Amino acid sequence: MMKKLEVVFISTPGIGNLVPVVEFANHLTKHHPQFSATVLIITISERPVVNAYIQSRASLSDRVRLVHLPTLDPLSPDEYQSSLGYLCVLIEKHKLHVKHAITEIMDSGSVRVAGLFVDMFCTPMIDVANELDVPSYLYFASPASFLGFLFYLPTLDNQLATEFVDSGSELIVPRDSSIELVIPSFLNPLPPLVLPTSTLKRNQDGHAWFLYHARRYIETKGIIVNTFRELEPYAVDSVSVTGMPPVYPIGPVLDLYGPAQWHPDRAQQEEIMKWLDDQPPLSVAFLCFGSQGSLGVAQLREIATGLDRAGFRFLWSIREPPKGTIYLPGEYPNLEEVLPQGFLNRTDGIGLVCGWVPQVTILAHQAIAGFVSHCGWNSILESLWYGVPIATWPIYAEQQMNAFQLVKELGLAVEIRLDYREGSDLVLAEELERGLRRLMDSGDVVRTKKVKEMKEKSRMALMENGSSYKSLQSLAKQLVANH
């Protein structure tokens, strides 16, 4: 008789963190029915989109259940220098609740807990796993290249401190600096300006937390990465070294239904899809900057001017900057006030400007020819799954490094910017126009060869005997062997 084993997951309470965790829990239990999964949810009431997703997934599968942890007395976001600092303290304060939740599962007697999976910012829960004698695993929803960067970060941090001027709030890195950084998981040296902002802001709480988490990854029994060997062969090999936890590339694990199933604004989604249905195949440039991506008015106006000049059909998702540290971007109440005068009238018929969009559903549409993207890893995997070329416009987190890898290492994207910094930088209209023309060029090798090849490889990796399929099998065997 097959053992009934439970795997427990804990995720950072952001839509870009939670979705990959829930999808992997579903993926694992679907392929290996001896496992059931519990996903522990940390609630932030100020994030209604996240809560809508959780409600929609409450009955995702009879083998995956979502359990809300008890809410804590609210923390004051004003006490933290960054949203990452706030989130990490919030997560750490849930350790007792996580211990109690796992203990309840263990005491039920119906299943055995085979492992606790933490995401990249939930590493304090490794302590809980150790206390309960449960193996801990890292579920890493970013690329293997970034995992390698974090492994190397404690060493790199000393180099950064000696080679750049510290202004007191952040390292001053000249844009024309000739210094390049050699990081083991990248084939090419990196310019410092593509490092995550938190890495450069050394006196902020986010920087300390990045170092803390990076040091704890090696304490786990294994690291599951949402990538596939054919996409990142060099990076996967670089992190699969003796003395480190085994690495399991099991991707791409994607939510291919996306917010079309659960986002509350169904009317806008239907309007978007109807508009796309009326456009010719491979004619529309899609501009979207992620669940946490937002741009100020000056930048929006440069984008509008660039779209005007380029003349391509476009679908453009615009989000208003969040109203505080713990909030997500919202909707601009009046687009005419933030866009150039007459822009919406001039582009009526060839362009559609909207708020939140069902991104993965749009990328699957035959009208989409190219994707101007913030280069979040979920978005990259979705775009490659559907064979849609990318033009890079990173904004936050590790996105600058993702953009560098896509353009310089893999040749899978065209560059608008690699080192954009939200709030302190401006992409001019002519830069966007130039990038759009390259993106929409039907003869570009990015479209005709490499992206199409990677689309096929991403699907083959998940098929029986594919690289990710085999990696998932190895993980399942390891989990079973724990008992």
Phi, psi and omega per residue, in radians:
M1 nan 2.372 -3.094
M2 -1.251 2.326 3.107
K3 -1.114 2.469 3.016
K4 -1.666 2.015 -3.062
L5 -2.111 2.495 3.130
E6 -1.907 2.352 2.986
V7 -2.005 2.370 -3.066
V8 -1.972 2.398 -3.117
F9 -2.123 2.518 3.000
I10 -2.325 2.302 -3.006
S11 -2.193 2.596 2.904
T12 -1.040 2.397 -3.037
P13 -1.411 1.044 3.030
G14 -2.249 2.625 -3.058
I15 -1.098 -0.641 3.134
G16 -1.257 -0.319 3.080
N17 -1.636 -0.735 -3.030
L18 -1.232 -0.758 -3.085
V19 -1.005 -0.859 3.133
P20 -1.058 -0.613 3.138
V21 -1.165 -0.835 -3.137
V22 -1.115 -0.712 -3.141
E23 -1.152 -0.637 3.098
F24 -1.206 -0.698 3.080
A25 -1.004 -0.750 3.111
N26 -1.149 -0.725 -3.124
H27 -1.087 -0.808 -3.116
L28 -1.129 -0.831 -3.079
T29 -1.248 -0.474 3.093
K30 -1.211 -0.716 -3.096
H31 -1.442 -0.391 -3.096
H32 -2.342 1.546 -3.009
P33 -1.124 -0.193 3.088
Q34 -1.253 -0.230 3.125
F35 -1.734 2.451 2.838
S36 -2.086 2.833 -3.025
A37 -2.334 2.504 2.983
T38 -2.091 2.182 3.080
V39 -1.839 2.038 -3.130
L40 -1.506 2.263 -3.001
I41 -1.911 2.175 2.958
I42 -1.634 2.156 -3.009
T43 -1.690 2.317 2.926
I44 -2.131 1.944 -2.997
S45 -1.125 -0.403 -3.081
E46 -1.387 0.169 -3.117
R47 -2.132 1.314 -3.060
P48 -1.087 -0.529 3.124
V49 -1.131 -0.726 3.100
V50 -1.081 -0.763 -3.124
N51 -1.149 -0.614 3.089
A52 -1.131 -0.689 3.102
Y53 -1.105 -0.790 -3.112
I54 -1.052 -0.781 3.135
Q55 -1.070 -0.671 -3.109
S56 -1.219 -0.438 -3.082
R57 -1.719 0.086 -3.089
A58 -1.043 -0.537 3.134
S59 -2.075 0.628 -3.104
L60 -0.998 -0.756 -3.063
S61 -2.760 2.650 3.079
D62 -1.297 -0.090 3.110
R63 -1.905 -0.030 3.096
V64 -2.195 2.089 3.096
R65 -2.104 2.509 3.119
L66 -1.830 2.208 -3.066
V67 -2.125 2.148 3.101
H68 -1.377 2.217 3.006
L69 -1.298 2.661 3.099
P70 -1.013 2.520 3.139
T71 -1.354 2.573 3.114
L72 -1.665 2.874 2.933
D73 -1.030 2.333 -3.019
P74 -1.064 2.429 3.011
L75 -1.473 2.698 3.085
S76 -1.587 1.954 3.140
P77 -1.030 -0.439 -3.096
D78 -1.162 -0.276 -3.129
E79 -1.431 -0.085 -3.038
Y80 -2.062 2.542 -3.083
Q81 -1.430 -0.317 -3.091
S82 -2.549 2.772 3.083
S83 -1.137 -0.574 3.103
L84 -1.133 -0.746 3.101
G85 -1.041 -0.760 3.108
Y86 -1.065 -0.845 -3.079
L87 -1.124 -0.696 -3.096
C88 -1.164 -0.695 3.076
V89 -1.152 -0.735 3.115
L90 -1.023 -0.797 3.141
I91 -1.087 -0.821 -3.099
E92 -1.037 -0.625 -3.120
K93 -1.234 -0.140 3.104
H94 -1.621 0.129 -3.040
K95 -1.030 -0.773 -3.136
L96 -1.123 -0.676 3.125
H97 -1.150 -0.673 3.109
V98 -1.165 -0.729 3.111
K99 -1.054 -0.755 3.141
H100 -1.118 -0.741 -3.116
A101 -1.112 -0.739 -3.140
I102 -1.223 -0.682 3.110
T103 -1.049 -0.699 3.099
E104 -1.052 -0.729 3.118
I105 -1.117 -0.779 -3.117
M106 -1.126 -0.640 -3.100
D107 -1.355 -0.264 -3.103
S108 -1.153 -0.498 3.106
G109 1.395 -0.114 -3.080
S110 -1.523 -0.453 -3.136
V111 -2.442 2.877 3.015
R112 -1.930 2.440 -3.134
V113 -1.450 1.989 -3.070
A114 -1.552 -0.324 -3.127
G115 3.129 2.672 2.995
L116 -1.941 2.129 3.140
F117 -1.777 2.141 3.102
V118 -1.919 2.603 3.049
D119 -1.570 -3.071 -2.921
M120 -1.116 -0.361 3.139
F121 -1.953 0.155 -3.114
C122 -1.894 0.422 -3.056
T123 -1.137 -0.348 3.025
P124 -1.000 -0.406 -3.134
M125 -1.265 -0.181 3.000
I126 -1.030 -0.615 3.094
D127 -1.063 -0.711 3.128
V128 -1.101 -0.804 3.133
A129 -1.040 -0.746 -3.140
N130 -1.120 -0.716 3.127
E131 -1.078 -0.621 -3.081
L132 -1.653 0.065 -3.113
D133 1.001 0.790 3.097
V134 -1.993 2.282 3.106
P135 -1.079 2.431 3.105
S136 -1.899 2.507 3.127
Y137 -2.302 2.594 3.042
L138 -1.700 2.191 2.964
Y139 -1.758 1.952 -2.993
F140 -1.874 1.884 -3.031
A141 -1.579 0.157 3.052
S142 -1.867 3.081 -3.054
P143 -1.258 2.820 3.079
A144 -1.084 -0.556 3.116
S145 -1.068 -0.685 3.137
F146 -1.300 -0.588 3.028
L147 -1.034 -0.778 3.104
G148 -1.091 -0.655 3.077
F149 -1.061 -0.767 -3.117
L150 -1.209 -0.627 3.023
F151 -0.992 -0.662 -3.040
Y152 -1.546 -0.173 -2.982
L153 -1.008 -0.768 3.135
P154 -0.998 -0.652 3.084
T155 -1.233 -0.794 -3.111
L156 -1.110 -0.591 -3.080
D157 -1.052 -0.662 3.098
N158 -1.163 -0.657 3.120
Q159 -1.142 -0.748 3.137
L160 -1.080 -0.684 -3.083
A161 -1.143 -0.501 -3.088
T162 -1.625 -0.381 -3.004
E163 -1.754 -0.219 -3.118
F164 -2.224 2.705 3.134
V165 -1.297 2.305 3.077
D166 -1.697 2.022 -3.078
S167 -1.396 -0.094 -3.031
G168 1.845 -0.473 3.098
S169 -2.088 -0.497 3.111
E170 -2.813 2.835 3.060
L171 -1.259 2.388 3.091
I172 -1.623 1.922 -3.118
V173 -1.966 1.877 3.134
P174 -1.059 2.403 -3.135
R175 -1.092 -0.495 -3.139
D176 -1.669 0.305 -3.131
S177 -1.080 2.387 3.135
S178 -1.535 -0.101 -3.135
I179 -1.228 2.329 3.054
E180 -2.216 2.626 -3.039
L181 -1.874 2.273 3.101
V182 -1.647 1.979 -3.120
I183 -2.064 2.220 -2.967
P184 -0.984 -0.498 -3.082
S185 -1.531 0.019 3.076
F186 -2.013 2.400 3.139
L187 -1.220 -0.609 -3.091
N188 -1.904 2.627 3.027
P189 -1.081 2.570 -3.086
L190 -1.862 2.424 2.941
P191 -1.238 2.452 -3.082
P192 -0.991 -0.500 -3.071
L193 -1.239 -0.097 3.044
V194 -1.648 0.041 3.063
L195 -1.281 2.691 3.110
P196 -1.008 2.521 -3.113
T197 -0.961 -0.695 -3.135
S198 -1.064 -0.482 3.111
T199 -1.212 -0.576 -3.099
L200 -1.501 -0.478 3.125
K201 -1.551 1.380 -2.929
R202 -1.233 -0.390 -3.105
N203 -1.673 0.131 3.103
Q204 -1.737 2.752 -3.053
D205 -1.133 -0.504 3.141
G206 -1.073 -0.624 3.139
H207 -1.111 -0.799 3.136
A208 -1.100 -0.654 -3.137
W209 -1.229 -0.649 3.080
F210 -1.015 -0.807 3.131
L211 -1.108 -0.716 -3.134
Y212 -1.050 -0.888 -3.105
H213 -1.126 -0.734 -3.105
A214 -1.020 -0.679 -3.122
R215 -1.240 -0.428 -3.053
R216 -1.540 -0.289 -3.099
Y217 -0.997 -0.625 -3.047
I218 -1.304 -0.097 3.096
E219 -1.422 -0.203 -3.059
T220 -1.402 2.902 3.127
K221 -1.465 -0.228 3.141
G222 -3.102 2.748 -3.107
I223 -2.200 2.092 3.139
I224 -1.748 2.183 -3.048
V225 -2.061 2.305 3.129
N226 -1.440 1.246 3.081
T227 -2.589 -3.106 3.040
F228 -2.450 2.601 -2.982
R229 -0.980 -0.672 -3.077
E230 -1.152 -0.433 3.121
L231 -1.440 -0.742 -3.051
E232 -2.213 1.015 -3.065
P233 -1.067 -0.751 -3.104
Y234 -1.150 -0.802 -3.108
A235 -1.159 -0.741 3.140
V236 -1.069 -0.774 3.110
D237 -1.099 -0.642 -3.070
S238 -1.191 -0.512 -3.135
V239 -1.678 -0.127 3.136
S240 -1.689 1.255 -3.026
V241 -2.124 2.711 3.133
T242 -1.047 2.388 3.114
G243 1.649 -0.194 3.100
M244 -1.847 2.812 3.073
P245 -1.035 2.556 3.089
P246 -1.067 2.507 -3.113
V247 -1.896 2.301 -3.125
Y248 -2.072 1.722 3.038
P249 -1.384 1.977 -2.986
I250 -2.086 0.134 -3.002
G251 -1.587 -3.107 0.016
P252 -1.444 2.198 3.017
V253 -1.732 2.007 -2.967
L254 -2.267 2.638 2.944
D255 -1.628 1.600 -3.024
L256 -1.358 -0.101 3.063
Y257 -1.642 -0.610 3.028
G258 1.060 -2.845 -3.065
P259 -1.172 -0.147 3.060
A260 -1.002 -0.452 -3.132
Q261 -1.550 -0.520 -2.945
W262 -2.223 -0.250 -3.099
H263 -1.195 2.387 -3.049
P264 -1.160 -0.417 -3.087
D265 -1.552 1.266 -3.111
R266 -1.194 -0.563 -3.069
A267 -1.091 -0.774 3.139
Q268 -1.152 -0.680 3.134
Q269 -1.080 -0.745 3.131
E270 -1.119 -0.655 3.116
E271 -1.124 -0.739 3.135
I272 -1.084 -0.842 -3.074
M273 -1.177 -0.614 3.084
K274 -1.124 -0.708 3.121
W275 -1.110 -0.770 3.133
L276 -1.103 -0.639 3.132
D277 -1.040 -0.457 -3.101
D278 -1.553 -0.031 -3.099
Q279 -1.685 2.618 3.093
P280 -1.111 2.711 3.096
P281 -1.046 2.493 3.066
L282 0.884 0.842 -3.095
S283 -2.151 -0.191 -2.937
V284 -1.949 2.299 2.952
A285 -1.585 2.234 -3.103
F286 -1.836 2.155 3.136
L287 -2.001 2.087 -3.115
C288 -2.679 2.446 -2.981
F289 -2.125 0.387 2.954
G290 1.556 2.984 -3.062
S291 -1.150 -0.452 3.136
Q292 -1.963 0.107 -3.086
G293 -1.543 2.288 3.086
S294 -2.597 2.683 -3.090
L295 -2.292 2.565 3.135
G296 -1.313 2.997 -3.039
V297 -1.077 -0.747 -3.122
A298 -1.040 -0.724 3.139
Q299 -1.216 -0.672 3.108
L300 -1.040 -0.676 -3.104
R301 -1.242 -0.592 3.037
E302 -1.137 -0.715 3.106
I303 -1.082 -0.805 -3.137
A304 -1.026 -0.755 3.126
T305 -1.113 -0.734 3.107
G306 -1.102 -0.710 3.088
L307 -1.131 -0.713 3.093
D308 -0.997 -0.836 -3.076
R309 -1.214 -0.677 -3.075
A310 -1.226 -0.639 3.046
G311 1.388 0.141 3.130
F312 -1.428 2.723 2.946
R313 -1.136 2.529 -3.074
F314 -2.604 2.651 2.957
L315 -2.180 2.083 -2.949
W316 -2.189 2.054 3.085
S317 -1.631 2.120 -3.107
I318 -1.999 2.314 3.080
R319 -2.209 2.460 3.100
E320 -1.401 2.433 3.117
P321 -0.944 2.552 -3.103
P322 -1.124 2.742 -3.065
K323 -1.540 -0.042 3.122
G324 -3.034 3.077 -3.026
T325 -0.980 -0.721 -2.986
I326 -1.696 0.007 -3.094
Y327 -1.604 2.756 3.025
L328 -1.666 2.811 3.067
P329 -0.980 2.638 3.133
G330 -2.036 -2.813 -3.105
E331 -1.835 2.385 3.000
Y332 -1.171 2.231 -3.101
P333 -1.201 -0.480 -3.094
N334 -2.509 1.778 -3.091
L335 -1.156 -0.545 -3.127
E336 -1.092 -0.458 -3.134
E337 -1.349 -0.412 -3.067
V338 -1.827 -0.271 -3.136
L339 -1.750 2.789 3.135
P340 -0.989 2.587 -3.106
Q341 -1.018 2.241 3.077
G342 1.457 -0.056 -3.071
F343 -1.063 -0.809 -3.086
L344 -1.125 -0.627 3.095
N345 -1.233 -0.727 -3.112
R346 -1.123 -0.598 -3.054
T347 -1.743 0.107 3.113
D348 -1.039 2.221 -3.130
G349 1.791 -0.555 3.114
I350 -1.942 -0.198 -3.121
G351 -2.435 2.690 3.072
L352 -2.335 2.162 3.088
V353 -1.865 2.278 -3.062
C354 -2.590 -3.140 3.104
G355 -1.652 -2.230 3.138
W356 -0.978 2.440 -3.110
V357 -2.280 2.671 3.006
P358 -1.397 1.447 -2.901
Q359 -0.974 -0.875 -3.042
V360 -1.159 -0.570 3.095
T361 -1.175 -0.654 3.114
I362 -1.190 -0.776 -3.139
L363 -1.072 -0.464 3.131
A364 -1.387 -0.189 -3.035
H365 -1.360 2.454 -3.072
Q366 -1.158 -0.312 -3.130
A367 -1.334 -0.344 -3.039
I368 -1.360 2.196 -3.141
A369 -1.847 -0.461 -3.091
G370 -2.823 2.805 -2.992
F371 -2.288 1.948 2.970
V372 -1.470 1.917 -2.886
S373 -2.196 2.641 3.022
H374 -1.310 -0.153 3.064
C375 1.218 0.532 2.870
G376 -1.098 2.573 -3.012
W377 -1.126 -0.674 3.077
N378 -1.019 -0.759 -3.108
S379 -1.149 -0.685 3.111
I380 -1.093 -0.812 -3.133
L381 -1.108 -0.694 3.101
E382 -1.109 -0.758 -3.108
S383 -1.135 -0.741 3.114
L384 -1.179 -0.624 3.126
W385 -1.003 -0.648 -3.132
Y386 -1.751 0.094 3.064
G387 1.191 0.605 -3.124
V388 -1.758 2.092 3.125
P389 -1.119 2.632 -3.072
I390 -2.010 2.494 2.855
A391 -1.963 2.255 -2.912
T392 -1.520 2.256 3.014
W393 -2.513 1.301 -3.095
P394 -1.219 2.688 -3.088
I395 -2.205 -0.867 -2.991
Y396 -2.558 3.126 3.113
A397 0.980 -2.338 -3.111
E398 -1.634 0.247 -2.974
Q399 -1.118 -0.580 3.101
Q400 -1.096 -0.680 3.115
M401 -1.221 -0.655 3.069
N402 -1.069 -0.741 -3.131
A403 -1.124 -0.754 3.099
F404 -1.016 -0.798 -3.128
Q405 -1.093 -0.768 -3.126
L406 -1.068 -0.753 -3.048
V407 -1.456 -0.915 -2.955
K408 -1.543 -0.518 -3.062
E409 -1.716 -0.725 -2.970
L410 -1.876 -0.280 -3.130
G411 1.084 0.595 -3.075
L412 -1.872 0.071 -3.092
A413 -2.613 2.807 3.000
V414 -1.813 2.709 -3.000
E415 -1.738 2.188 2.797
I416 -1.688 -0.967 2.974
R417 -2.523 2.657 2.976
L418 -1.912 -0.418 -2.970
D419 -2.157 0.508 3.129
Y420 -1.081 2.446 3.095
R421 -2.131 2.036 -3.110
E422 -1.020 2.277 3.062
G423 1.534 -0.260 -3.101
S424 -2.281 0.240 -3.038
D425 -2.522 2.834 3.124
L426 -2.521 2.129 3.007
V427 -1.525 2.107 -3.070
L428 -1.360 2.784 -3.090
A429 -0.985 -0.700 -3.097
E430 -1.198 -0.530 3.067
E431 -1.144 -0.780 3.122
L432 -1.123 -0.773 -3.141
E433 -1.021 -0.784 3.138
R434 -1.089 -0.764 3.125
G435 -1.131 -0.698 3.134
L436 -1.113 -0.704 -3.128
R437 -1.127 -0.683 3.084
R438 -1.193 -0.720 -3.130
L439 -1.087 -0.713 -3.025
M440 -1.585 0.040 3.126
D441 -1.245 1.946 -3.042
S442 -1.179 -0.267 3.132
G443 -1.670 0.001 -3.089
D444 -1.198 2.386 -3.126
V445 -1.084 -0.455 3.106
V446 -1.009 -0.736 3.138
R447 -1.372 -0.869 -2.886
T448 -1.327 -0.402 -3.032
K449 -2.236 -1.217 -2.946
K450 -1.102 -0.763 -3.109
V451 -1.170 -0.725 3.112
K452 -1.119 -0.700 3.102
E453 -1.100 -0.728 -3.117
M454 -1.224 -0.539 3.038
K455 -0.994 -0.839 -3.132
E456 -1.168 -0.688 -3.129
K457 -1.167 -0.620 -3.138
S458 -1.120 -0.612 3.134
R459 -1.369 -0.665 3.127
M460 -1.156 -0.542 -3.122
A461 -1.064 -0.537 -3.089
L462 -1.563 -0.206 -3.125
M463 -1.315 2.839 3.130
E464 -0.964 2.266 -3.070
N465 1.304 0.048 2.991
G466 -1.246 2.883 -3.033
S467 -1.080 -0.749 -3.126
S468 -1.290 -0.598 3.072
Y469 -1.049 -0.817 3.138
K470 -1.127 -0.672 3.138
S471 -1.138 -0.700 3.093
L472 -1.121 -0.676 3.091
Q473 -1.066 -0.736 3.138
S474 -1.116 -0.724 3.103
L475 -1.081 -0.809 -3.128
A476 -1.037 -0.722 3.113
K477 -1.098 -0.694 3.116
Q478 -1.128 -0.732 3.126
L479 -1.107 -0.724 3.116
V480 -1.153 -0.691 -3.117
A481 -1.123 -0.401 3.092
N482 -1.063 -0.315 -3.094
H483 -2.223 nan nan
